[in-house]
Amino acid sequence: MYPEELVAPMRQELTAVGFKELKNANDVKDILALKGATLLVVNSVCGCAAGTARPGVLLSLRNAKIPVNLSTAFAGVDTEATQAARAEMVPFPPSSPSIALFKDGELVHMLERHHIEGRSAEMIANNLIGAYDEFC
């Protein structure tokens, strides 16, 4: 588990633009019960989260169509929420960071760590924008 003072700035990159923090399994259940598109970011302290995942997510939100529900759980900190979120991302194996788009509670698009590593923030944003245009 990472100390809160380490992860706080990384959390704030997403919460500052309206992402709801998921702390436990009930939070995950509640966010996925909402109608419409829900973006769920499993945040991480790794370099690819800082360098491309979070910046890519933020860039993607400039699109005309975006998810109505924005949420995040922090791997290594929000353990219960992260496990519950990953259970909803099956058949994809656990990875962090990861970015999932749900439509009315059903997983419709997924970016695993291997889709994030080595990609630019713009590439990640464009990938997400394609999913937003289709599902939002």
C-alpha positions as CSV (number, residue, x, y, z in Angstrom):
1,M,0.0,0.0,0.0
2,Y,1.3,3.4,-1.0
3,P,1.3,6.3,1.4
4,E,-1.5,8.8,0.8
5,E,0.9,11.8,0.5
6,L,2.6,10.0,-2.4
7,V,-0.6,9.3,-4.3
8,A,-2.6,12.4,-3.5
9,P,-1.2,14.5,-6.5
10,M,-1.9,11.5,-8.8
11,R,-5.4,11.2,-7.5
12,Q,-6.0,14.9,-7.9
13,E,-5.1,14.9,-11.6
14,L,-8.4,13.0,-12.1
15,T,-10.6,14.2,-9.2
16,A,-9.9,17.8,-10.1
17,V,-11.8,17.3,-13.4
18,G,-14.7,15.5,-11.8
19,F,-13.7,11.9,-11.4
20,K,-15.4,10.1,-8.4
21,E,-13.0,8.2,-6.2
22,L,-14.1,4.6,-5.6
23,K,-13.0,3.3,-2.2
24,N,-14.8,0.0,-1.8
25,A,-16.9,-2.6,-3.6
26,N,-20.1,-0.8,-3.0
27,D,-18.8,2.4,-4.7
28,V,-17.9,0.3,-7.8
29,K,-21.4,-1.4,-7.7
30,D,-23.1,2.0,-7.4
31,I,-21.2,3.7,-10.2
32,L,-21.8,0.8,-12.6
33,A,-25.5,0.8,-11.7
34,L,-25.9,4.3,-13.2
35,K,-27.3,4.6,-16.7
36,G,-25.2,5.8,-19.5
37,A,-21.5,5.5,-20.2
38,T,-19.1,5.2,-17.3
39,L,-15.3,5.6,-17.5
40,L,-13.4,3.7,-14.8
41,V,-9.7,4.3,-14.5
42,V,-7.6,2.1,-12.4
43,N,-4.9,4.6,-11.5
44,S,-1.3,3.7,-10.7
45,V,2.0,5.2,-9.5
46,C,3.8,3.8,-12.5
47,G,5.5,5.9,-15.1
48,C,3.1,5.0,-17.8
49,A,0.2,6.2,-15.7
50,A,1.8,9.5,-15.2
51,G,3.3,9.9,-18.6
52,T,0.5,8.7,-20.8
53,A,-2.6,7.2,-19.1
54,R,-3.8,10.1,-17.0
55,P,-2.8,12.7,-19.6
56,G,-4.5,10.6,-22.3
57,V,-7.7,10.3,-20.3
58,L,-7.7,14.1,-19.7
59,L,-7.2,14.8,-23.4
60,S,-10.0,12.5,-24.3
61,L,-12.4,14.5,-22.2
62,R,-12.1,17.4,-24.7
63,N,-14.2,15.4,-27.1
64,A,-17.8,16.4,-27.9
65,K,-19.1,13.1,-26.6
66,I,-17.8,11.9,-23.2
67,P,-18.9,9.5,-20.5
68,V,-21.5,10.9,-18.1
69,N,-19.9,9.1,-15.2
70,L,-16.2,9.4,-14.4
71,S,-14.7,7.2,-11.8
72,T,-11.3,6.0,-10.5
73,A,-9.8,3.5,-8.1
74,F,-6.1,3.7,-7.1
75,A,-4.3,0.3,-7.4
76,G,-2.2,-0.4,-4.3
77,V,-4.3,2.0,-2.2
78,D,-8.1,1.5,-2.8
79,T,-7.6,-2.3,-2.7
80,E,-11.3,-3.3,-2.3
81,A,-12.5,-1.0,-5.0
82,T,-9.7,-2.0,-7.4
83,Q,-10.5,-5.7,-6.9
84,A,-14.2,-5.1,-7.4
85,A,-13.5,-3.0,-10.5
86,R,-11.2,-5.7,-12.0
87,A,-13.9,-8.3,-11.4
88,E,-16.1,-6.2,-13.7
89,M,-13.4,-6.2,-16.3
90,V,-13.2,-9.9,-16.8
91,P,-12.1,-11.6,-19.2
92,F,-9.3,-9.0,-19.1
93,P,-6.5,-9.9,-16.6
94,P,-5.8,-7.4,-13.8
95,S,-3.5,-4.6,-14.9
96,S,-2.7,-1.1,-13.7
97,P,-3.1,1.3,-15.0
98,S,-6.1,0.3,-17.0
99,I,-9.1,2.2,-18.5
100,A,-12.5,0.7,-18.9
101,L,-15.6,2.1,-20.5
102,F,-19.0,0.7,-19.4
103,K,-22.3,1.3,-21.0
104,D,-25.3,0.8,-18.7
105,G,-23.0,-1.4,-16.5
106,E,-21.7,-3.6,-19.3
107,L,-18.0,-3.5,-20.3
108,V,-17.8,-2.2,-23.9
109,H,-14.1,-1.0,-24.3
110,M,-10.9,-1.7,-22.4
111,L,-7.4,-0.4,-22.4
112,E,-5.0,-2.7,-20.5
113,R,-1.5,-1.7,-19.4
114,H,0.0,-3.2,-22.5
115,H,-2.2,-0.9,-24.6
116,I,-0.9,2.1,-22.6
117,E,2.8,1.4,-22.3
118,G,4.8,2.8,-25.2
119,R,1.8,4.8,-26.5
120,S,1.6,8.6,-26.4
121,A,-1.1,10.4,-24.5
122,E,-2.6,11.5,-27.8
123,M,-2.8,7.8,-29.0
124,I,-4.6,6.9,-25.8
125,A,-6.9,9.9,-26.1
126,N,-7.7,9.0,-29.7
127,N,-8.5,5.4,-28.8
128,L,-10.8,6.5,-26.0
129,I,-12.5,9.1,-28.3
130,G,-13.3,6.4,-30.8
131,A,-15.0,4.5,-28.0
132,Y,-16.8,7.6,-26.7
133,D,-18.1,8.4,-30.2
134,E,-19.5,4.9,-30.4
135,F,-20.9,4.3,-26.9
136,C,-21.6,7.8,-25.4
